[in-house]
Amino acid sequence: MKVIAVIILPAFVELVLSHLFSMVDIAMLGHTDISSVAISAVGLTMNPINMIIGVSQAFCIGITVAVAWSIGAGKKENAKTVARETLTLSLLIGIAAGTAVFFAAGSLVAFMGAKEDTFNYAEGYLKIIALGFPFQIATLAITASARGAGKTFLPMMYNIIANAANVLLNYFLIFGVLFFPKLGIYGAAIATSVSKVIAFILALLMLFCVKTDIRVKLSENFFIHKSTVKRIAEVGITAALEQLIMQTGFVFFTKTVSVLPTHIFSAHHISLNINGLAWVPSQAFGVASTSLVGQCVGRGDKDKAKSYANVIHLMSLCVAVFIGVMFVLFSKYIVMIYTNEPSVIDAASQVLKIIALGMPGIGTQIPVAAALRGAKDTKIPLLANLISVWIFRVIVCNIFLNVFHWGIIGAWVTIVLDQTCRAVIVYTRFLHGKWLNKKIST
């Protein structure tokens, strides 16, 4: 239990505070003169952003697992090689992604269903965010290496510092405090991109200066070798494909929902932001599951790997159910943090009660899928996303909104069905035990 806590607690604090800071971003925009328009504009950019960052995070799971396998097998030099070469790889990916999104920003938000009142805001916001992609993706890679080595405290520290800077800059740039200009939604984007640069600088200091199993030196070789990419790809490629499938489904889901009135779409985006907070504890448990299961598999201790996975899943499930109860009891007060528009508050409050029904699915599917990936069993989580996201969020959502005309309630019922379906699929695989029989390379 102590080993689990050492990894989970810093990851939990990092992810929760990072998301809380993100909530503050939306809350600040929700109290500007163009509240609904600003929140809706940001909401339209979330899918393109999540597509890039989600796929990058998934690929970084391969980094975490590769480092964990090497540490578990006692091959620390191999772990350092992964950390060193993936820094170069992630910077190249970030530059390519940032350039592509910057020049395609207008087309992307138009595709997402931007209306006349939101198009310019959404396009400008997305362009500024794209400038921070190289720094953000490189930081994800460094963080993934640290997590694979079981070092979650340091990523917690540099991400908290960067996100605190984001909140302060938001306040100054959105509202024009002191000598700063009043930039509104564009100020929020600038603050976010600057915070990514800060996180990257601090992550580099950790990687080069702090004595850990993945510490690297400038004098070492940072060229990318085929063998390193191959080791990461054993898990990372399938995980990235899983995210690509899922995020593409989310794009079509958002396009379906974007036809709703602006104030209802604003309520939808607020609900998504709050729902993201509900995911965070399970994501922290997932970090621990991937790291500990990967290290156990690396040293050939399958029984310990399964034991860790079971304990982490139970802890995640308990926390998820507790969050669901809080959403039912305090939905209205939570939404009021974001906005003072009564129609938006009423719609989002109803959604939070629906989200509560999906919490057991979230508490199960995230840590259990993470355990499977830690043992190189990546196909079932991929299959789970392919089936549940595309059936429920794409097909069923269209039926609920365009045939039955259930509006935002129908959209969120499909999200609950999606989460529950994914949980059933991955947990069934976990119970069968075959996930521990994969051959790995250290």
C-alpha angles and dihedrals in degrees: 000000000000092000090051092048093051090060100033101048098057091041090048093050092045095050096041094049092043090054093044089055088050088052089053089055091057093040091055092050088047089063097051126101091264097043102155094036093050094048092045091049092052089046090057091057096049097084096052089045093046090047091060099036095038093053090045091050090049092051087050088059084071088056092050093049094045091051092045093051091050094047091047091051091048094247101131095162089061089052090053091049091055092049093047100047096041090058088064093042093050093051091053092048091047094051092049094047094045093050093048095048094044094057094039096045096109094048092047097053090043089054089049089059103261112180127214092269095051107032101088093043092048094046094049093045093051093048092054093046090051090061089066096051097095091054094042096049093045089051090051089055093050091047091050091054091049092050091050088056090050092249106132099144096076096050087049091056099047093043092050092050092048094047092048088054088050092055093049093048089047091056093048098042101037095049101025097242120184111341095339120111119247102249103159113193092004089054089056090053093048091049091051095050093046090051089054090056091050092050091049093052092049092046090053090052089053093048095048104030110031118082106242137133089267100045111139136193131223090234091063128093113273096177115122115248126200093234092058094048090048092054092049092044092058087079105004100063094053091043090049091049088049090054092045091054092045096046092047088054089049089054092057090043091054092046089054093050095042091076088072117100115282095252091050092048087050089054088049092054092047088051090050090052092051090044088055089060089053088056095051101080091049089048089054090051087048091056090054092045094053093045099045097038089047093051092047092049089048091059094039098249102138096165092056090047092055092045092053091047093052095049094046092049092052092049091048093050093052093051092046093053090049090053090050091055090050090052091054094048101040106024097127095048092048092052092048088067087070105041146001096214107117096211092052092046093052094049096045092045090058090049093053090059089054091048088058089066091059097050097094088054092051091046090054109036099049101054094034093051088047090055091051091051091049087060093045093253097133105144098077095054087048091051091046092055094044093053102038102038097046097040098045108023096038109027104024093040090056090052094047093049104034102031105028094026093220093152121197092349091059091049093054094045087061090053090055091049090049094052093046093049092050091050093052093050099048094041091051088055091047093053092053090061097216090118090080095061099075121121112237136192122225 
